[in-house]
């Protein structure tokens, strides 16, 4: 539970008594009794429409615009206060001692955090792998040489007090029999959305798999692909070499993203897309032929 004491400890400000069950972004929070913030009135309708919101960091001039029943926490910079509390919770949360199955094969040069890691049976971890806090590796997974799991992602906020670097509060979950390629980076979850690599998914070398990205089973993500934050992929998805998937897009089951494509909108299931910006593959080919006549 997030209470007025936690907010005071994190921000140095004293508010009259209140309590919530967690914190989250208004546009994506689905758990009850949350604390959020409003830095721009364009999000007012989403905040007032989300019945899960109990308290909001808000500027004094915007207090009266909030719906009845929402606890207004009047501050000069709502974004700074919100992410400062998030940082406090991420850094101070309790973590158990790491648990590593006896049948896991871990190279002596690998670095495993002493807390917050679970490695299940028959996992293989190759040389120079780094596994940081809040990572779960399911049975049979393979982590290739030089991969890094559980880093904080690129999340920096411009505030009236300067740029605030935001700690990540979620997990990385590597599914059963999944594979993470050489020198690939898998970022820790953020804002209560864990980063998930599905069962039997195979990720190639030099892939960036950002915070909150989630894929289903048997996906194939090929070398140097970039999967941005909060991307959702179904089962059996193919992401080609050097493809870039923009944040918060959804890639349906069985979709195929060809090499070098730049995806900026949702891709329906069983659809093949190509290009920058990516469009259906055959449409791309037709356009290409027309342009070369």
C-alpha positions in Angstrom: 0.0 0.0 0.0 1.2 3.5 -0.8 0.4 5.8 2.1 1.0 9.5 3.0 4.2 8.4 4.8 5.7 7.0 1.7 4.8 10.1 -0.3 6.4 12.3 2.5 9.5 10.2 2.6 9.9 10.2 -1.2 9.1 13.9 -1.8 9.7 15.7 1.4 6.2 17.1 1.4 3.5 16.5 4.0 0.0 15.8 2.9 -3.1 15.1 5.0 -3.8 11.4 5.5 -4.7 9.3 2.5 -3.9 5.8 1.2 -4.0 4.0 -2.1 -3.1 0.4 -3.2 -0.6 1.4 -5.9 0.5 4.0 -8.4 0.1 4.0 -12.2 -0.4 6.0 -15.4 -4.0 7.1 -15.7 -4.3 5.9 -19.3 -3.3 2.3 -18.7 -4.0 1.5 -15.0 -6.6 -1.2 -14.5 -5.9 -2.2 -10.8 -8.0 -0.5 -8.1 -7.3 2.4 -5.8 -4.3 4.0 -7.6 -2.3 7.3 -7.3 -1.6 9.0 -10.6 -0.8 12.5 -11.8 -2.2 15.1 -14.2 0.5 17.3 -15.9 -1.7 18.3 -18.8 -5.5 18.9 -18.9 -5.8 16.9 -22.1 -5.7 13.8 -19.9 -8.5 15.1 -17.7 -11.3 13.0 -19.4 -9.2 9.8 -19.0 -8.5 10.5 -15.3 -12.1 11.3 -14.5 -13.3 8.3 -16.5 -11.0 5.8 -14.8 -12.9 4.7 -11.6 -9.7 3.0 -10.3 -8.1 6.4 -9.6 -8.3 7.5 -6.0 -5.7 10.2 -5.7 -4.0 12.6 -8.2 -1.0 14.9 -8.1 -2.3 18.0 -9.6 -1.6 21.7 -9.9 -3.8 24.0 -7.7 -5.5 25.6 -10.6 -6.7 22.2 -11.9 -8.1 20.8 -8.6 -11.7 21.8 -9.3 -11.7 20.0 -12.7 -11.3 16.5 -11.0 -14.4 14.4 -10.5 -15.9 14.0 -7.0 -14.3 11.3 -4.9 -10.8 11.8 -6.2 -8.2 13.0 -3.7 -6.3 16.0 -5.1 -2.7 16.3 -4.0 -1.8 19.9 -4.8 1.8 20.4 -6.0 3.7 22.7 -8.3 5.0 19.9 -10.6 2.8 16.8 -10.7 5.1 14.8 -13.0 8.1 15.3 -10.6 6.2 14.2 -7.6 4.7 11.2 -9.2 7.9 9.8 -10.7 9.8 10.6 -7.5 7.4 8.4 -5.6 7.7 5.7 -8.3 11.5 5.8 -7.9 11.2 5.5 -4.1 9.0 2.4 -4.4 11.2 0.8 -7.1 14.4 1.3 -5.1 13.1 0.3 -1.6 10.8 -2.6 -2.5 11.7 -5.9 -0.6 13.5 -8.6 -2.7 14.2 -12.2 -1.6 17.5 -13.8 -2.0 18.0 -15.2 -5.5 17.1 -18.8 -6.2 19.0 -20.9 -8.7 18.0 -24.4 -9.5 20.8 -27.1 -9.1 20.3 -28.3 -12.7 20.9 -24.8 -14.2 24.2 -24.5 -16.1 25.8 -21.1 -15.4 29.2 -20.1 -16.8 31.5 -18.8 -14.1 31.9 -15.5 -15.9 28.2 -14.8 -15.7 27.0 -12.2 -13.2 23.8 -13.0 -11.3 22.2 -10.5 -8.8 22.2 -11.9 -5.3 18.6 -10.8 -4.8 15.4 -10.8 -6.9 16.4 -13.5 -9.4 14.8 -16.9 -10.0 16.5 -19.4 -12.4 14.6 -22.6 -12.9 15.7 -26.1 -13.9 17.8 -26.8 -17.0 18.5 -23.2 -17.8 21.7 -22.5 -19.7 23.6 -19.2 -19.1 26.6 -18.7 -21.3 29.8 -16.5 -20.7 29.6 -12.9 -19.6 25.8 -12.8 -19.2 24.5 -10.3 -16.7 21.2 -11.0 -14.9 20.1 -8.1 -12.7 17.4 -7.9 -10.1 13.7 -8.8 -10.8 14.4 -11.4 -13.4 12.7 -14.8 -13.7 14.1 -17.4 -16.1 11.8 -20.4 -16.7 13.0 -23.9 -17.2 14.9 -24.9 -20.3 15.6 -21.3 -21.4 19.0 -20.4 -23.0 20.7 -17.1 -22.4 23.5 -16.6 -24.9 26.9 -15.0 -24.3 26.9 -11.3 -23.3 23.2 -10.9 -23.0 21.9 -8.5 -20.3 18.6 -9.0 -18.6 16.9 -6.6 -16.2 18.4 -3.2 -16.9 16.4 -0.1 -16.3 15.1 1.3 -19.6 15.4 4.7 -21.2 12.9 6.6 -19.2 13.8 10.2 -18.4 11.3 13.0 -17.6 11.7 16.7 -18.1 10.5 18.5 -14.9 10.8 21.9 -13.4 13.6 20.5 -11.2 15.6 19.2 -14.2 15.6 15.8 -15.9 14.5 13.0 -13.6 15.7 9.5 -14.4 13.0 7.0 -13.6 13.8 3.7 -11.9 11.9 0.7 -13.2 9.6 -1.3 -10.9 8.7 -4.3 -12.9 10.1 -7.7 -13.8 11.6 -9.6 -16.8 10.1 -13.0 -17.3 11.8 -15.3 -19.8 9.5 -18.2 -20.8 10.1 -21.9 -20.9 12.6 -23.0 -23.5 13.0 -19.4 -24.8 16.3 -18.2 -26.1 18.0 -14.8 -25.7 20.7 -14.2 -28.3 24.3 -12.9 -28.0 24.6 -9.3 -26.7 20.8 -8.8 -26.6 19.4 -6.4 -24.1 16.1 -7.2 -22.3 14.8 -4.3 -20.2 13.0 -4.5 -16.9 9.2 -3.8 -16.8 7.9 -0.4 -16.1 4.8 1.1 -14.5 3.4 -2.2 -13.4 3.7 -3.9 -16.8 6.3 -6.7 -16.8 8.6 -7.4 -19.7 7.7 -10.9 -21.0 9.4 -13.2 -23.5 7.0 -16.1 -24.2 7.6 -19.8 -24.1 9.8 -21.2 -26.9 10.3 -17.7 -28.3 13.8 -17.3 -30.0 15.5 -13.9 -29.9 18.6 -13.4 -32.0 21.8 -11.4 -31.4 21.9 -7.6 -30.8 18.2 -7.2 -30.2 16.8 -4.4 -28.0 13.7 -5.6 -26.2 12.4 -2.6 -24.3 10.5 -2.1 -21.0 7.0 -3.7 -20.9 7.4 -5.4 -24.3 5.5 -8.7 -24.2 5.3 -11.5 -26.7 3.5 -14.8 -26.9 4.8 -18.3 -27.6 7.1 -19.4 -30.5 7.9 -15.9 -31.7 11.1 -15.3 -33.7 12.9 -11.9 -33.4 15.9 -11.7 -35.6 19.2 -9.9 -35.3 19.3 -6.1 -34.6 15.6 -5.8 -34.3 14.3 -3.0 -32.0 11.1 -3.7 -30.0 10.1 -0.5 -28.2 8.3 -0.1 -24.9 4.9 -1.7 -24.2 4.7 -3.5 -27.5 2.3 -6.5 -27.5 3.0 -9.4 -29.8 0.9 -12.5 -30.1 2.0 -16.1 -30.8 4.1 -17.2 -33.8 5.1 -13.6 -34.7 8.2 -13.1 -37.0 10.2 -9.8 -36.6 12.8 -9.6 -39.3 16.4 -8.3 -39.1 16.8 -4.6 -38.3 13.0 -4.1 -38.0 11.8 -1.4 -35.6 8.5 -1.7 -33.8 7.2 1.5 -32.3 6.0 1.8 -28.7 2.5 0.6 -27.7 1.8 -1.1 -31.0 0.2 -4.6 -31.2 1.4 -7.3 -33.5 -1.2 -10.0 -34.0 -0.8 -13.8 -34.0 1.2 -15.1 -36.9 2.1 -11.7 -38.2 5.3 -11.3 -40.3 7.4 -8.1 -40.2 10.0 -8.2 -43.0 13.6 -7.0 -42.7 14.2 -3.3 -42.0 10.5 -2.5 -41.7 9.4 0.3 -39.4 6.1 -0.5 -37.7 4.2 2.5 -36.3 0.6 1.1 -36.2 -1.0 -2.2 -35.2 -0.4 -5.2 -37.5 -3.4 -7.6 -37.7 -3.0 -11.3 -37.2 -1.5 -13.3 -40.1 -0.5 -10.2 -41.9 2.8 -9.6 -43.7 4.1 -6.0 -43.6 7.0 -4.3 -45.3 8.6 -0.8 -45.6 9.1 2.5 -43.8 6.4 3.1 -42.6 5.3 -0.6 -42.9 2.3 -1.4 -45.0 0.9 -4.7 -46.3 3.6 -6.5 -48.2 1.9 -7.0 -51.5 0.8 -3.3 -51.5 4.4 -2.3 -50.9 5.6 -4.5 -53.9 2.9 -3.0 -56.2 3.9 0.5 -55.1 7.6 -0.3 -55.7 6.9 -1.6 -59.2 4.9 1.5 -60.1 7.7 3.7 -58.8 10.3 2.1 -61.0 8.5 2.3 -64.3 
